[in-house]
Amino acid sequence: MTQDEIIIRRAIVHILDAELGYPVFSEQELDLNPDINDFLRAHLYKVLAGDELKKCYFSEEEPSEVYAVMQQWEEENLVEISKKLTKRLYSIMNSNISIPSADLIIVTFQIQGKHYLALLKMNYKESFVHMTQTEESGNVNQIIRYRSTLPATGSKLAEAVIIDLEDYTVQIVEKKYEVNGTKVNYLSELFLQCQASLSSKSRLAIVTKAVDQVNRKYFEEEPVKQMEAKSIIRQELEENQGAIRVEAISEKIYGDTPDIKEEFDAKLEKYHMEKAEVHPQSEQTTRKFEKQYLKTDTGIEINIPMEQYQDINQVEFITNADGTISVLIKNINKILTR
């Protein structure tokens, strides 16, 4: 998917400012001029292309007000339906002061002929702007603090909901805020009342954290073994078109040590991920696997691109008889200083 494939159909914005004590509804849809079109498409693309997005499912057994509203969906009634959704969200925000104020932009859009509804929660940013006042002596320019600036197109939204208008499946980006003394995912749990799965970013973090924990426990004094694990994950991403098969990772890293492999598998079983495939789609998520970062006890830092680390003709790690490690960097034609 590219940003150009996103076609904005309709949009409306409502104001959810906690200081007002009530939502400010718009009675008309947004004028979708080129600037607004680009603004919405840029934010939608960042949400859809990011690995923070996770699936959320409505349950037939547990009633959801949002699901009930969506079952009556008609695009021609965007104004009224958006007000119902906004009213419900504001009631939750108004009861929990830690949830940030925002503008809620509700958008219908399509990608390759498939229609979606997006709820983009534009949490306010604080910035400084100029203000001009006219006095007897002439114009007086001042700088004031403005607390209701919307996120720029270069930033990534922390809260957004994407609803498939064909089957009402949901994808969500959310952040925990304090509700009744406990931090919860209020968007999925309280607003949508749906069951959310883990995002690709979270699933990858679970795998890499389990690897790190096992390696620190059993191979703390073997940095080469730890580097090999990172290299294996990188190879898995390359060989499987960006996917990581947890079973394959377990076998490749710990297959020769059954007891350690069993412990690693047990960590993934807690999340029902021992046979999972993780599909990160953002380069930012997998960027940490592109290089090996080393720091010696003598203070030397080495940054090795993974392609060179995997090439014995470029880099070699040598374990000396006294237990120390030497790093041999080969075939250097030129060295630059910074």
Residue frames relative to the residue before (quaternion, step in Angstrom):
aa qw qx qy qz dx dy dz
M 1.0000 0.0000 0.0000 0.0000 0.00 0.00 0.00
T 0.1336 -0.7666 0.6224 0.0842 3.55 -1.05 0.82
Q 0.6598 -0.5067 0.3673 0.4159 3.56 -1.24 0.34
D 0.6354 0.5578 -0.3293 0.4204 3.58 1.05 -0.74
E 0.6178 0.5600 -0.3456 0.4305 3.61 1.18 -0.42
I 0.5939 0.5641 -0.3661 0.4417 3.60 1.24 -0.31
I 0.0798 -0.7928 0.6042 0.0106 3.56 -0.69 1.12
I 0.2777 -0.7632 0.5641 0.1493 3.57 -0.59 1.15
R 0.2309 -0.7899 0.5572 0.1106 3.55 -0.84 0.99
R 0.7796 -0.1451 0.1394 0.5931 3.57 0.70 -1.11
A 0.0018 -0.7988 0.6017 0.0005 3.58 -1.21 0.41
I 0.0300 -0.7661 0.6420 0.0042 3.52 -1.27 0.60
V 0.1916 -0.7846 0.5802 0.1051 3.58 -1.09 0.67
H 0.0880 -0.7635 0.6389 0.0337 3.54 -1.06 0.91
I 0.3873 -0.7387 0.5136 0.2014 3.58 -1.08 0.74
L 0.0785 -0.7956 0.6007 -0.0009 3.55 -0.78 1.11
D 0.1405 0.8022 -0.5565 0.1646 3.56 0.41 1.27
A 0.4027 -0.7538 0.4671 0.2266 3.57 -0.46 1.22
E 0.6266 0.5649 -0.3442 0.4121 3.61 1.06 -0.63
L 0.6303 0.5452 -0.3402 0.4356 3.59 1.14 -0.49
G 0.3729 -0.7445 0.4768 0.2816 3.57 1.07 -0.72
Y 0.7736 0.1526 -0.1152 0.6041 3.58 1.27 0.04
P 0.4957 -0.6473 0.4734 0.3333 3.61 -1.10 0.53
V 0.2995 -0.7238 0.5912 0.1921 3.56 -1.15 0.65
F 0.1887 -0.8198 0.5358 0.0722 3.55 -0.27 1.30
S 0.3154 -0.6947 0.6078 0.2202 3.52 -1.22 0.58
E 0.3119 -0.7619 0.5409 0.1724 3.57 -0.99 0.81
Q 0.7390 0.3129 -0.2062 0.5598 3.54 1.32 0.02
E 0.5294 -0.6241 0.4758 0.3222 3.53 -1.20 0.58
L 0.6186 -0.5511 0.4167 0.3741 3.53 -1.29 0.37
D 0.4354 -0.6312 0.5700 0.2952 3.52 -1.23 0.56
L 0.2323 -0.8185 0.5139 0.1097 3.57 -0.35 1.22
N 0.0363 0.7977 -0.5956 0.0872 3.54 0.39 1.27
P 0.7304 -0.4483 0.2647 0.4421 3.63 -1.17 0.30
D 0.6547 0.5162 -0.3292 0.4434 3.62 0.95 -0.79
I 0.6763 0.4743 -0.2935 0.4812 3.60 0.91 -0.90
N 0.6034 0.5598 -0.3408 0.4542 3.57 1.05 -0.77
D 0.6919 0.4708 -0.2751 0.4733 3.57 0.83 -0.99
F 0.6200 0.5532 -0.3306 0.4475 3.58 1.05 -0.80
L 0.7023 0.4577 -0.2689 0.4744 3.59 0.84 -0.97
R 0.6579 0.5135 -0.3176 0.4501 3.57 0.90 -0.87
A 0.6374 0.5331 -0.3323 0.4463 3.59 0.99 -0.82
H 0.6885 0.4659 -0.2894 0.4745 3.60 0.89 -0.87
L 0.6381 0.5198 -0.3352 0.4585 3.60 0.96 -0.78
Y 0.6539 0.5196 -0.3215 0.4462 3.57 0.93 -0.87
K 0.6570 0.5118 -0.3186 0.4526 3.59 0.94 -0.86
V 0.6387 0.5135 -0.3246 0.4723 3.58 1.06 -0.73
L 0.7264 0.4619 -0.2474 0.4448 3.56 0.80 -1.07
A 0.7203 0.4390 -0.2489 0.4759 3.59 1.07 -0.67
G 0.5936 0.5940 -0.3619 0.4047 3.59 1.25 -0.16
D 0.4833 -0.6768 0.4825 0.2748 3.55 -1.25 0.43
E 0.4931 0.6375 -0.4443 0.3911 3.59 1.26 0.23
L 0.5360 0.6487 -0.3899 0.3740 3.58 1.26 -0.39
K 0.0051 0.7963 -0.6045 0.0215 3.57 -0.93 0.90
K 0.5094 -0.6581 0.4673 0.2983 3.55 -1.18 0.58
C 0.0899 -0.7765 0.6235 0.0169 3.52 -1.17 0.73
Y 0.1499 -0.8233 0.5464 0.0351 3.56 -0.81 1.01
F 0.3828 -0.6889 0.5682 0.2366 3.54 -0.99 0.92
S 0.2738 -0.7593 0.5705 0.1519 3.56 -1.08 0.75
E 0.4625 -0.6805 0.4960 0.2773 3.55 -0.95 0.90
E 0.6551 0.5291 -0.3098 0.4415 3.58 1.15 -0.63
E 0.7552 0.3092 -0.1763 0.5505 3.58 1.09 -0.70
P 0.3778 -0.7631 0.4754 0.2213 3.61 -0.44 1.18
S 0.0837 -0.7749 0.6259 0.0266 3.55 -1.11 0.79
E 0.4400 -0.7035 0.4930 0.2617 3.57 -0.76 1.04
V 0.6368 0.5273 -0.3322 0.4540 3.57 1.00 -0.79
Y 0.6480 0.5125 -0.3162 0.4663 3.58 0.95 -0.87
A 0.6395 0.5243 -0.3246 0.4591 3.59 1.00 -0.81
V 0.6425 0.5093 -0.3167 0.4771 3.58 1.01 -0.80
M 0.6875 0.4989 -0.2927 0.4390 3.58 0.87 -0.95
Q 0.6104 0.5524 -0.3619 0.4373 3.61 1.09 -0.51
Q 0.6792 0.4240 -0.2788 0.5302 3.58 1.29 -0.23
W 0.3003 0.8194 -0.4543 0.1791 3.56 1.33 0.24
E 0.1420 0.7129 -0.6818 0.0815 3.50 -1.14 0.89
E 0.4792 -0.7070 0.4313 0.2908 3.57 -0.64 1.06
E 0.6055 0.5736 -0.3528 0.4241 3.57 1.10 -0.66
N 0.7161 0.4095 -0.2402 0.5117 3.58 1.20 -0.47
L 0.1694 0.8334 -0.5112 0.1239 3.57 1.16 0.60
V 0.6405 0.5442 -0.3440 0.4187 3.61 0.88 -0.85
E 0.7288 0.4361 -0.2511 0.4644 3.58 0.74 -1.03
I 0.6577 0.4980 -0.3195 0.4662 3.60 0.95 -0.81
S 0.6493 0.5175 -0.3213 0.4554 3.58 0.98 -0.83
K 0.6289 0.5303 -0.3367 0.4581 3.60 1.07 -0.67
K 0.6297 0.5243 -0.3339 0.4661 3.61 1.03 -0.73
L 0.6712 0.4869 -0.2982 0.4728 3.57 0.92 -0.89
T 0.6611 0.5147 -0.3012 0.4553 3.56 0.97 -0.87
K 0.6342 0.5384 -0.3301 0.4460 3.57 0.96 -0.85
R 0.6589 0.4988 -0.3119 0.4688 3.58 0.96 -0.84
L 0.6662 0.4969 -0.3142 0.4589 3.59 0.88 -0.88
Y 0.6681 0.5069 -0.3159 0.4439 3.60 0.91 -0.85
S 0.6120 0.5565 -0.3599 0.4316 3.60 1.01 -0.69
I 0.6450 0.4944 -0.3116 0.4924 3.60 1.10 -0.70
M 0.6580 0.5128 -0.3051 0.4594 3.58 0.94 -0.90
N 0.6800 0.5226 -0.2921 0.4232 3.56 0.90 -0.95
S 0.6826 0.4661 -0.2787 0.4890 3.59 1.21 -0.47
N 0.7591 0.2852 -0.1505 0.5655 3.57 1.27 -0.21
I 0.2760 -0.8390 0.4469 0.1418 3.54 0.02 1.34
S 0.5875 0.5916 -0.3857 0.3950 3.63 1.15 -0.34
I 0.5855 0.5645 -0.3781 0.4421 3.61 1.20 -0.40
P 0.4111 -0.7650 0.4348 0.2382 3.62 -0.55 1.11
S 0.5399 -0.5966 0.4939 0.3295 3.52 -1.23 0.63
A 0.0179 0.8092 -0.5831 0.0700 3.55 -1.16 0.61
D 0.3728 -0.5951 0.6231 0.3443 3.46 -1.43 -0.07
L 0.2213 -0.7619 0.5936 0.1346 3.57 -0.98 0.83
I 0.1038 -0.7846 0.6104 0.0308 3.55 -0.56 1.20
I 0.1193 -0.7881 0.6030 0.0317 3.55 -0.68 1.13
V 0.0554 -0.8395 0.5348 -0.0789 3.52 -0.53 1.30
T 0.1613 -0.7151 0.6608 0.1611 3.54 -1.12 0.63
F 0.0704 0.7966 -0.5938 0.0883 3.54 -0.92 0.93
Q 0.2298 -0.7673 0.5795 0.1502 3.54 -1.27 0.19
I 0.0998 -0.7464 0.6549 0.0633 3.50 -1.30 0.61
Q 0.8351 -0.0885 0.0080 0.5429 3.55 -0.65 1.17
G 0.7562 -0.4250 0.1980 0.4564 3.56 0.90 0.98
K 0.6255 0.5253 -0.3465 0.4613 3.60 1.25 -0.15
H 0.3095 -0.7991 0.4985 0.1310 3.57 -0.82 1.06
Y 0.0618 -0.7946 0.6037 -0.0154 3.55 -1.07 0.88
L 0.2377 -0.7050 0.6410 0.1889 3.50 -1.40 0.32
A 0.1079 -0.7986 0.5910 0.0362 3.57 -0.88 0.97
L 0.1546 -0.7287 0.6596 0.1002 3.51 -1.15 0.80
L 0.0649 -0.8183 0.5708 -0.0160 3.55 -0.30 1.29
K 0.1649 -0.7952 0.5786 0.0755 3.58 -0.40 1.23
M 0.1573 -0.8148 0.5571 0.0324 3.53 -0.34 1.34
N 0.1790 -0.8115 0.5497 0.0858 3.57 0.15 1.28
Y 0.5223 -0.6867 0.4146 0.2893 3.54 -0.85 1.03
K 0.2093 -0.7330 0.6362 0.1192 3.50 -1.21 0.74
E 0.3676 -0.7125 0.5499 0.2341 3.54 -1.13 0.63
S 0.0992 0.7856 -0.6040 0.0907 3.57 -0.90 0.93
F 0.4164 -0.6785 0.5418 0.2696 3.53 -1.34 0.09
V 0.0485 -0.7895 0.6118 -0.0068 3.56 -0.96 0.91
H 0.4800 -0.6478 0.4945 0.3247 3.55 -1.26 0.34
M 0.0989 -0.7639 0.6343 0.0654 3.53 -1.26 0.49
T 0.1997 -0.7851 0.5788 0.0932 3.55 -0.94 0.92
Q 0.0774 -0.7738 0.6280 0.0285 3.55 -0.91 0.99
T 0.3052 -0.7456 0.5656 0.1761 3.54 -1.05 0.80
E 0.0089 -0.7912 0.6102 -0.0384 3.55 -0.72 1.14
E 0.7417 -0.4099 0.2751 0.4541 3.56 -1.28 0.08
S 0.6963 0.4770 -0.2734 0.4614 3.55 1.05 -0.77
G 0.6807 -0.4353 0.2881 0.5139 3.58 1.31 -0.24
N 0.7503 -0.3636 0.2759 0.4782 3.59 -1.22 -0.36
V 0.1035 -0.7639 0.6342 0.0594 3.54 -1.10 0.80
N 0.1875 -0.8032 0.5605 0.0746 3.58 -0.55 1.18
Q 0.0396 -0.7921 0.6089 -0.0151 3.54 -0.91 1.00
I 0.3018 -0.6997 0.6055 0.2297 3.56 -1.32 0.28
I 0.0465 -0.8130 0.5801 -0.0160 3.55 -0.76 1.07
R 0.4766 -0.6427 0.5145 0.3084 3.54 -1.25 0.47
Y 0.0991 -0.7933 0.6006 0.0138 3.55 -0.86 1.06
R 0.2183 -0.8457 0.4818 0.0702 3.58 -0.49 1.22
S 0.6957 0.4819 -0.2760 0.4555 3.61 1.21 -0.01
T 0.2897 0.7577 -0.5300 0.2471 3.56 1.04 0.76
L 0.4024 -0.7156 0.5198 0.2361 3.58 -0.99 0.84
P 0.6162 -0.5485 0.3985 0.4008 3.61 -1.14 0.47
A 0.4649 -0.6773 0.4998 0.2744 3.56 -0.99 0.86
T 0.6507 -0.5367 0.3649 0.3942 3.57 -1.23 0.41
G 0.6442 0.5335 -0.3308 0.4370 3.59 1.15 -0.44
S 0.6421 0.5124 -0.3271 0.4671 3.59 1.24 -0.25
K 0.3979 -0.7048 0.5399 0.2312 3.54 -1.30 0.36
L 0.4478 -0.7037 0.4837 0.2653 3.56 -0.82 1.00
A 0.3768 -0.7279 0.5318 0.2130 3.55 -1.05 0.84
E 0.7909 0.1949 -0.0908 0.5729 3.60 1.22 -0.42
A 0.2713 0.7419 -0.5735 0.2170 3.56 -0.72 1.10
V 0.1672 -0.7666 0.6142 0.0845 3.55 -1.19 0.65
I 0.0916 -0.7719 0.6282 0.0336 3.57 -0.95 0.96
I 0.0788 -0.8101 0.5809 0.0064 3.60 -0.66 1.13
D 0.3650 -0.7008 0.5751 0.2118 3.56 -0.86 1.03
L 0.3200 -0.7965 0.4855 0.1659 3.58 -0.53 1.16
E 0.5735 0.5694 -0.3905 0.4410 3.59 1.27 0.10
D 0.8322 0.1020 -0.0277 0.5443 3.58 0.82 -0.97
Y 0.4316 -0.7436 0.4144 0.2986 3.59 1.37 0.11
T 0.3212 0.6886 -0.5661 0.3198 3.56 1.02 0.73
V 0.2811 -0.7894 0.5375 0.0946 3.52 -1.12 0.78
Q 0.0880 -0.7237 0.6784 0.0912 3.50 -1.27 0.63
I 0.0626 -0.8397 0.5375 -0.0464 3.54 -0.86 0.95
V 0.1358 -0.7070 0.6850 0.1117 3.50 -1.27 0.66
E 0.1043 0.8250 -0.5448 0.1085 3.57 -0.65 1.02
K 0.2299 -0.7458 0.6116 0.1303 3.49 -1.37 0.27
K 0.4657 -0.6882 0.4797 0.2819 3.56 -1.00 0.77
Y 0.0044 -0.7627 0.6467 0.0057 3.53 -1.14 0.80
E 0.5993 -0.6011 0.3982 0.3478 3.54 -1.20 0.53
V 0.0258 0.7625 -0.6436 0.0611 3.53 -0.89 1.07
N 0.8357 -0.0817 -0.0001 0.5431 3.58 -0.59 1.19
G 0.7541 -0.4274 0.2056 0.4543 3.54 0.94 0.94
T 0.7235 0.3599 -0.2286 0.5430 3.59 1.28 -0.04
K 0.4096 -0.7021 0.5205 0.2617 3.59 -0.95 0.85
V 0.0479 0.8055 -0.5844 0.0859 3.56 -0.72 1.10
N 0.4916 -0.5930 0.5384 0.3417 3.54 -1.34 0.30
Y 0.1545 -0.8580 0.4823 0.0853 3.55 0.34 1.25
L 0.5916 0.5859 -0.3850 0.3980 3.61 1.06 -0.61
S 0.7416 0.3821 -0.2305 0.5010 3.59 0.82 -0.95
E 0.7435 0.4528 -0.2448 0.4268 3.58 0.81 -1.00
L 0.7962 0.3058 -0.1518 0.4996 3.59 0.89 -0.90
F 0.7216 0.4315 -0.2535 0.4783 3.58 0.88 -0.89
L 0.7780 0.3167 -0.1756 0.5135 3.59 0.59 -1.11
Q 0.1597 -0.8014 0.5439 0.1908 3.58 1.11 -0.78
C 0.4602 0.6495 -0.4605 0.3929 3.52 0.84 1.08
Q 0.5010 -0.6370 0.5011 0.3034 3.55 -1.32 0.31
A 0.1642 -0.8220 0.5420 0.0599 3.57 -0.48 1.21
S 0.3204 -0.7169 0.5871 0.1968 3.54 -1.09 0.78
L 0.6315 -0.5214 0.3979 0.4135 3.58 -1.28 0.00
S 0.4750 -0.6489 0.5102 0.3048 3.58 -1.11 0.64
S 0.6564 -0.4950 0.3827 0.4214 3.58 -1.26 0.30
K 0.6349 0.5339 -0.3291 0.4513 3.57 1.03 -0.79
S 0.6715 0.4893 -0.2951 0.4718 3.58 0.96 -0.86
R 0.6479 0.5228 -0.3190 0.4529 3.58 1.00 -0.84
L 0.6515 0.4942 -0.3136 0.4827 3.58 1.00 -0.80
A 0.6331 0.5335 -0.3292 0.4541 3.58 1.03 -0.78
I 0.6242 0.5337 -0.3390 0.4589 3.60 1.04 -0.73
V 0.6596 0.5049 -0.3088 0.4634 3.59 0.94 -0.89
T 0.7131 0.4542 -0.2732 0.4588 3.59 0.76 -1.02
K 0.6258 0.5284 -0.3454 0.4582 3.60 1.06 -0.65
A 0.6351 0.5195 -0.3263 0.4693 3.59 1.02 -0.79
V 0.6309 0.5207 -0.3264 0.4737 3.59 1.00 -0.82
D 0.6707 0.5042 -0.3024 0.4523 3.59 0.87 -0.96
Q 0.6621 0.5161 -0.3117 0.4451 3.58 0.92 -0.89
V 0.6728 0.4862 -0.2948 0.4733 3.58 0.91 -0.91
N 0.6718 0.5035 -0.3060 0.4489 3.57 0.93 -0.89
R 0.6466 0.5089 -0.3289 0.4634 3.60 0.99 -0.77
K 0.6592 0.5205 -0.3063 0.4480 3.57 1.07 -0.73
Y 0.8225 0.2674 -0.1098 0.4899 3.58 0.82 -0.98
F 0.8052 0.2541 -0.1158 0.5231 3.61 1.09 -0.56
E 0.1870 0.8236 -0.5182 0.1347 3.58 1.11 0.64
E 0.7327 0.3900 -0.2175 0.5135 3.57 1.08 -0.72
E 0.6694 0.4492 -0.2976 0.5115 3.60 1.28 0.25
P 0.1296 -0.8384 0.5252 0.0662 3.61 0.33 1.20
V 0.5933 0.5684 -0.3775 0.4271 3.59 1.08 -0.60
K 0.6304 0.5255 -0.3268 0.4687 3.59 1.01 -0.78
Q 0.6534 0.5068 -0.3134 0.4668 3.58 0.99 -0.80
M 0.6489 0.5043 -0.3136 0.4757 3.58 1.02 -0.77
E 0.6122 0.5522 -0.3478 0.4465 3.58 1.04 -0.73
A 0.6245 0.5443 -0.3399 0.4452 3.59 1.01 -0.77
K 0.6623 0.4935 -0.3006 0.4769 3.57 0.93 -0.88
S 0.6381 0.5284 -0.3153 0.4628 3.56 1.04 -0.80
I 0.6430 0.5260 -0.3188 0.4563 3.59 1.00 -0.83
I 0.6378 0.5123 -0.3285 0.4720 3.60 0.99 -0.80
R 0.6386 0.5176 -0.3230 0.4690 3.59 1.00 -0.81
Q 0.6555 0.5031 -0.3136 0.4679 3.60 0.92 -0.85
E 0.6265 0.5406 -0.3316 0.4531 3.57 1.01 -0.79
L 0.6379 0.5199 -0.3186 0.4704 3.59 1.00 -0.80
E 0.6809 0.4942 -0.2858 0.4587 3.57 0.94 -0.88
E 0.7202 0.4698 -0.2557 0.4417 3.58 0.89 -0.94
N 0.7787 0.3237 -0.1586 0.5135 3.59 1.14 -0.55
Q 0.5705 -0.6529 0.3607 0.3438 3.53 1.07 0.88
G 0.7800 -0.3745 0.1708 0.4714 3.54 0.84 1.03
A 0.6141 0.5406 -0.3538 0.4533 3.60 1.25 0.09
I 0.2279 -0.7426 0.6125 0.1467 3.55 -1.25 0.56
R 0.1950 -0.7582 0.6136 0.1028 3.57 -0.76 1.08
V 0.4139 -0.7484 0.4608 0.2371 3.55 -0.44 1.22
E 0.6297 0.5375 -0.3396 0.4463 3.62 0.96 -0.81
A 0.6664 0.5015 -0.3011 0.4624 3.58 0.96 -0.89
I 0.6295 0.5304 -0.3280 0.4634 3.58 1.00 -0.84
S 0.6514 0.5299 -0.3073 0.4477 3.57 0.91 -0.94
E 0.6931 0.4781 -0.2758 0.4636 3.56 0.90 -0.95
K 0.6922 0.4947 -0.2885 0.4392 3.59 0.88 -0.92
I 0.7229 0.4279 -0.2545 0.4791 3.59 0.97 -0.80
Y 0.8427 0.1899 -0.0436 0.5018 3.58 0.81 -1.01
G 0.3379 0.7909 -0.4660 0.2075 3.60 1.24 0.19
D 0.7014 0.4544 -0.2727 0.4766 3.59 1.11 -0.61
T 0.7150 0.3184 -0.2371 0.5755 3.60 1.30 0.09
P 0.2408 -0.8402 0.4664 0.1360 3.62 0.30 1.27
D 0.6517 0.5224 -0.3320 0.4384 3.61 0.94 -0.78
I 0.6689 0.4793 -0.2915 0.4877 3.57 0.98 -0.86
K 0.6171 0.5431 -0.3358 0.4598 3.57 1.04 -0.79
E 0.6457 0.5257 -0.3172 0.4540 3.59 0.97 -0.85
E 0.6510 0.5069 -0.3135 0.4701 3.58 1.02 -0.78
F 0.6388 0.5141 -0.3240 0.4718 3.58 1.00 -0.81
D 0.6577 0.5127 -0.3117 0.4554 3.58 0.89 -0.93
A 0.6330 0.5448 -0.3319 0.4386 3.58 1.00 -0.79
K 0.6232 0.5388 -0.3416 0.4524 3.59 1.05 -0.71
L 0.6881 0.4664 -0.2771 0.4819 3.59 1.02 -0.80
E 0.5873 0.5888 -0.3642 0.4192 3.59 1.13 -0.61
K 0.5695 0.6020 -0.3790 0.4118 3.59 1.12 -0.60
Y 0.7507 0.3367 -0.1838 0.5379 3.58 1.16 -0.63
H 0.4379 -0.7012 0.4393 0.3517 3.58 1.34 0.19
M 0.4938 0.6756 -0.4004 0.3734 3.56 1.05 0.81
E 0.3792 0.7659 -0.4675 0.2260 3.60 1.22 0.09
K 0.7666 0.2521 -0.1653 0.5670 3.61 1.22 -0.43
A 0.3947 0.7585 -0.4406 0.2734 3.55 1.25 0.36
E 0.2555 -0.6864 0.6449 0.2184 3.49 -1.42 0.20
V 0.2000 -0.7709 0.5972 0.0954 3.56 -0.89 0.97
H 0.1162 -0.8235 0.5552 0.0092 3.55 -0.81 1.07
P 0.0302 -0.7952 0.6056 0.0019 3.63 0.23 1.15
Q 0.1850 -0.8134 0.5439 0.0916 3.59 -0.96 0.82
S 0.6500 0.5044 -0.3203 0.4695 3.56 1.24 -0.23
E 0.4969 -0.6612 0.4764 0.2982 3.58 -0.92 0.91
Q 0.6006 0.5810 -0.3548 0.4193 3.56 1.10 -0.67
T 0.6395 0.5379 -0.3218 0.4451 3.58 1.08 -0.74
T 0.7783 0.3509 -0.1720 0.4915 3.60 0.94 -0.86
R 0.3931 0.7586 -0.4540 0.2530 3.57 1.29 -0.01
K 0.6258 0.5742 -0.3452 0.3995 3.59 1.07 -0.70
F 0.6546 0.5020 -0.3174 0.4677 3.59 1.24 -0.28
E 0.5294 0.6585 -0.3971 0.3583 3.58 1.27 0.02
K 0.7990 0.1776 -0.0796 0.5690 3.58 1.20 -0.47
Q 0.3311 -0.6757 0.6142 0.2377 3.51 -1.36 0.40
Y 0.1418 -0.7865 0.5982 0.0591 3.56 -0.76 1.08
L 0.0294 -0.8166 0.5753 -0.0360 3.57 -0.62 1.15
K 0.0027 -0.7653 0.6436 0.0141 3.54 -1.16 0.69
T 0.2966 -0.7814 0.5282 0.1494 3.55 -0.68 1.11
D 0.6177 -0.5478 0.4083 0.3895 3.57 -1.29 0.29
T 0.6406 0.5003 -0.3297 0.4802 3.58 1.29 -0.13
G 0.6275 -0.5896 0.3210 0.3945 3.58 1.29 0.15
I 0.5106 0.6336 -0.4318 0.3892 3.60 1.25 0.06
E 0.1479 -0.7825 0.6011 0.0671 3.58 -0.94 0.93
I 0.0700 -0.7954 0.6020 -0.0062 3.56 -0.92 0.98
N 0.1207 -0.7774 0.6165 0.0314 3.53 -0.94 0.98
I 0.0174 -0.8373 0.5440 -0.0513 3.59 -0.31 1.28
P 0.4029 -0.6845 0.5455 0.2675 3.64 -0.71 0.99
M 0.5770 -0.6426 0.3772 0.3344 3.58 -0.91 0.93
E 0.6069 0.5613 -0.3672 0.4264 3.61 1.03 -0.68
Q 0.6913 0.4537 -0.2810 0.4871 3.58 1.00 -0.79
Y 0.5981 0.5575 -0.3634 0.4466 3.59 1.06 -0.67
Q 0.7124 0.4607 -0.2532 0.4650 3.57 1.00 -0.84
D 0.6479 0.4972 -0.3077 0.4882 3.62 1.31 -0.14
I 0.3788 -0.7562 0.4935 0.2029 3.59 -0.44 1.24
N 0.6371 0.5313 -0.3239 0.4548 3.59 1.22 -0.44
Q 0.6835 0.4593 -0.2769 0.4952 3.57 1.29 -0.15
V 0.8096 0.0068 0.0527 0.5845 3.58 0.86 -0.98
E 0.0030 0.7927 -0.6095 0.0095 3.57 -1.01 0.81
F 0.2193 -0.7521 0.6091 0.1233 3.55 -1.00 0.88
I 0.1096 -0.8145 0.5697 -0.0025 3.55 -0.69 1.16
T 0.2390 -0.7553 0.5950 0.1354 3.57 -0.81 1.03
N 0.2938 -0.7906 0.5191 0.1382 3.53 -0.54 1.21
A 0.6833 -0.5105 0.3422 0.3943 3.58 -1.28 0.44
D 0.7013 0.4574 -0.2732 0.4736 3.59 1.09 -0.63
G 0.6231 -0.5805 0.3237 0.4122 3.59 1.30 0.18
T 0.5503 0.5916 -0.4090 0.4242 3.58 1.26 -0.13
I 0.3562 -0.7291 0.5492 0.1998 3.55 -1.28 0.36
S 0.1573 -0.7563 0.6281 0.0938 3.55 -1.05 0.84
V 0.2151 -0.7493 0.6135 0.1256 3.55 -1.10 0.78
L 0.1161 -0.8036 0.5832 0.0261 3.56 -0.61 1.17
I 0.1160 -0.7792 0.6151 0.0311 3.55 -0.62 1.20
K 0.1737 -0.8511 0.4945 0.0317 3.57 -0.49 1.24
N 0.8608 0.2333 -0.1335 0.4321 3.49 -1.46 0.21
I 0.2673 0.7592 -0.5402 0.2456 3.57 0.87 0.98
N 0.2230 -0.7838 0.5675 0.1174 3.57 -0.78 1.02
K 0.8148 0.0229 0.0438 0.5776 3.55 1.06 -0.72
I 0.1376 -0.7729 0.6141 0.0803 3.57 -1.06 0.76
L 0.1530 -0.7776 0.6054 0.0739 3.57 -0.90 0.97
T 0.2709 -0.7461 0.5857 0.1642 3.56 -1.06 0.76
R 0.1839 -0.7797 0.5883 0.1103 3.55 -1.20 0.57
